[in-house]
């Protein structure tokens, strides 16, 4: 297991339980207690949890919303097979030569990789990691939206980003979210990010939300939009069927891979 995936799983366990000890984490992740202690020290330094004698408890960033918002490096290897399957299905929504909006997120990053390998495409994004990866691709016309950088998501957000998006049009936007459900729509951890996401939606003909099963039925701090503002959700087969049924009842097409 990669260290980034191990860190993500540690944070999920601590977030779900409120506190975990080294022995239990070692058993769950099948690594040594010494490895877990080093992981907890690193996560504590990043303010993602609080180290205690013998374990860790929720603290820092984890107390500001419905679970911690993991920085991109901690999410990139987590559930990668599901994200790649979602990306392949989502890319089928894009005709050749289209102008594609892309918010941040590891699943959206996978879509960018699929499209760049497929052929000519224009990508408009506020995610600096996606932009950096797309620069070498000669068949990708890249437009980078400016703004204030968020260290957790690597996205540029705020009034500059919103003004830039208002001056552009996209055929389809892929929206990465931290939660999606029938009652609260699409949500994320940060208010400025939510506002920038809405600007993406306003400039696009179609909006496709991409989210692995852990995001389905989840609610986080800042509301992006109600379900009526999106056209399709692409997720994986482990998503809760009852929540997906409610989302479809709200008029959203759902693709399950």
C-alpha positions in Angstrom: 0.0 0.0 0.0 1.3 3.4 -0.9 2.0 5.9 1.9 -0.5 8.4 0.5 -3.2 5.7 0.5 -2.3 4.6 4.0 -2.6 8.2 5.2 -6.0 8.6 3.6 -7.2 5.4 5.3 -5.9 6.5 8.6 -7.7 9.8 8.3 -10.9 8.0 7.3 -10.7 5.7 10.3 -10.0 8.5 12.8 -12.7 10.7 11.3 -15.3 7.9 11.5 -14.4 6.9 15.1 -13.2 10.2 16.6 -10.1 8.5 18.0 -8.0 5.5 17.2 -5.0 3.9 18.8 -1.8 2.7 17.2 -2.5 -1.0 17.8 -5.9 -0.9 16.1 -4.6 1.1 13.1 -1.7 -1.3 12.7 -4.1 -4.3 12.6 -6.5 -2.6 10.2 -3.8 -1.5 7.8 -1.5 -4.6 8.2 1.6 -2.5 8.9 3.9 -2.2 11.9 3.2 0.0 14.9 6.4 1.9 14.1 5.0 2.7 10.6 1.7 3.9 12.1 3.5 6.2 14.6 5.5 7.8 11.8 2.4 8.3 9.8 0.5 9.9 12.7 3.4 12.2 13.4 3.4 13.4 9.8 -0.3 13.9 9.7 -0.2 15.8 13.0 2.4 18.1 11.5 0.0 18.8 8.6 -2.8 19.6 11.1 -5.0 16.8 9.8 -5.3 15.1 13.2 -4.0 15.5 16.7 -1.4 13.0 18.0 -2.1 11.5 21.5 -0.2 9.1 23.7 -0.8 5.8 22.0 -2.9 7.0 19.1 -4.6 10.0 17.5 -7.9 12.0 17.7 -9.7 14.4 15.4 -8.2 17.8 15.4 -7.1 20.7 13.2 -8.6 20.5 9.7 -10.8 17.5 10.7 -12.9 19.7 13.0 -13.9 22.2 10.3 -16.3 20.1 8.4 -17.8 16.6 7.8 -14.4 14.9 8.1 -11.0 16.2 7.0 -10.4 17.6 3.5 -7.3 15.7 2.4 -4.7 17.5 0.4 -4.4 16.3 -3.2 -1.2 14.1 -2.6 -3.1 12.1 0.1 -6.0 11.5 -2.3 -4.2 10.7 -5.5 -3.7 7.0 -5.0 -6.8 6.3 -3.0 -9.6 4.4 -4.8 -7.6 4.9 -8.0 -9.1 2.0 -9.9 -12.7 3.3 -9.3 -11.6 6.8 -10.3 -10.1 5.6 -13.5 -13.2 3.6 -14.4 -15.3 6.7 -13.7 -13.0 8.8 -15.8 -13.2 6.5 -18.8 -17.0 6.6 -18.6 -17.1 10.4 -18.1 -14.8 11.0 -21.1 -17.4 9.3 -23.3 -19.6 12.4 -22.7 -17.0 14.6 -24.6 -17.1 14.9 -28.4 -13.8 15.3 -30.2 -12.6 18.9 -30.3 -14.9 20.0 -27.4 -14.1 22.8 -24.9 -14.1 21.1 -21.5 -14.2 22.8 -18.1 -12.5 21.0 -15.2 -12.5 21.9 -11.6 -10.0 20.3 -9.2 -10.1 16.8 -7.8 -8.3 13.5 -8.4 -11.2 12.0 -10.4 -11.3 15.0 -12.7 -7.5 14.7 -13.1 -8.0 11.2 -14.4 -10.5 12.5 -16.9 -7.9 15.0 -18.2 -5.5 12.2 -18.7 -8.0 10.2 -20.7 -8.9 13.1 -22.9 -5.3 14.2 -23.5 -4.4 10.7 -24.7 -7.5 10.5 -26.9 -7.1 13.5 -29.2 -7.7 17.2 -29.7 -9.4 19.0 -26.8 -9.5 22.4 -25.2 -9.4 22.3 -21.4 -10.3 25.2 -19.1 -9.3 24.6 -15.6 -8.5 26.3 -12.2 -6.5 23.3 -11.0 -2.8 23.9 -11.1 -1.9 20.2 -10.9 -4.1 19.4 -13.9 -2.7 22.4 -15.8 0.9 21.3 -15.1 0.2 17.8 -16.3 -1.5 19.0 -19.5 1.1 21.5 -20.6 3.3 19.0 -22.5 0.4 17.6 -24.5 0.5 19.2 -28.0 -3.1 18.2 -28.7 -4.4 20.0 -25.6 -5.3 23.7 -25.8 -5.0 24.8 -22.2 -6.7 27.8 -20.6 -5.7 28.3 -16.9 -8.1 30.2 -14.7 -6.4 32.6 -12.3 -7.1 33.3 -8.6 -6.0 32.6 -5.1 -4.5 29.1 -4.5 -6.0 26.6 -2.1 -3.3 24.4 -0.7 -5.7 21.5 0.0 -7.2 21.2 -3.5 -4.5 22.9 -5.7 -7.3 25.0 -7.1 -7.3 28.8 -8.0 -10.5 30.4 -6.6 -12.1 33.7 -5.9 -13.2 36.8 -7.9 -10.4 36.6 -10.4 -11.3 33.0 -11.3 -15.0 33.8 -11.4 -14.5 36.8 -13.8 -12.3 34.7 -16.1 -14.9 32.0 -16.3 -17.6 34.5 -17.0 -15.7 35.4 -20.2 -15.4 31.9 -21.5 -17.9 29.2 -22.7 -17.5 25.4 -22.3 -19.4 22.6 -23.9 -19.2 20.4 -20.8 -17.8 20.9 -17.3 -16.6 18.1 -15.1 -17.3 19.0 -11.5 -15.4 17.3 -8.6 -17.3 17.4 -5.3 -16.8 16.4 -1.7 -20.5 15.3 -1.3 -23.6 14.8 -3.4 -27.1 13.8 -2.5 -30.8 14.5 -3.1 -31.3 16.8 -0.1 -28.3 19.0 -0.2 -27.2 18.8 -3.8 -23.4 19.2 -4.4 -21.2 20.3 -1.6 -17.5 21.0 -0.9 -15.4 22.1 2.0 -14.6 25.7 1.1 -16.9 28.6 0.4 -14.7 30.3 -2.2 -14.2 27.0 -4.0 -18.0 26.5 -4.1 -18.5 30.0 -5.6 -15.9 29.3 -8.3 -17.5 26.0 -9.0 -20.8 27.8 -9.6 -19.0 30.0 -12.1 -17.9 26.9 -14.0 -21.5 25.7 -14.1 -22.8 29.1 -15.3 -20.4 29.1 -18.3 -21.1 25.6 -19.4 -23.8 23.9 -21.6 -23.7 20.7 -19.5 -22.4 19.7 -16.1 -21.2 16.2 -15.2 -20.4 15.4 -11.6 -17.8 12.7 -11.0 -17.6 11.2 -7.6 -16.6 7.8 -6.2 -19.0 6.0 -3.8 -17.5 7.6 -0.7 -19.0 11.0 -1.8 -22.5 9.7 -2.5 -24.9 10.8 0.2 -22.3 12.8 2.0 -22.7 16.5 2.9 -19.8 18.9 3.6 -19.7 22.6 4.6 -20.3 24.7 1.5 -23.1 24.2 -1.0 -22.2 24.4 -4.6 -25.6 23.9 -6.3 -28.8 21.9 -6.1 -29.2 18.8 -8.2 -31.3 20.6 -10.8 -28.2 22.4 -11.9 -26.3 19.3 -13.0 -27.1 16.9 -15.9 -25.3 13.7 -15.0 -23.5 11.9 -12.2 -20.9 9.3 -12.9 -20.0 7.1 -9.9 -18.9 3.5 -9.2 -20.9 0.4 -8.3 -20.2 0.6 -4.5 -22.4 3.8 -4.3 -25.5 3.3 -2.1 -28.4 2.4 -4.4 -31.1 4.2 -2.4 -29.2 7.5 -2.6 -28.7 7.0 -6.4 -32.4 6.4 -6.8 -33.2 9.6 -5.1 -30.7 11.5 -7.3 -32.3 10.0 -10.4 -35.8 10.9 -9.1 -34.5 14.5 -9.0 -34.0 14.4 -12.7 -30.2 13.7 -12.9 -29.0 11.0 -15.2 -26.7 8.5 -13.4 -24.0 6.4 -14.9 -22.6 3.6 -12.6 -19.4 1.8 -13.6 
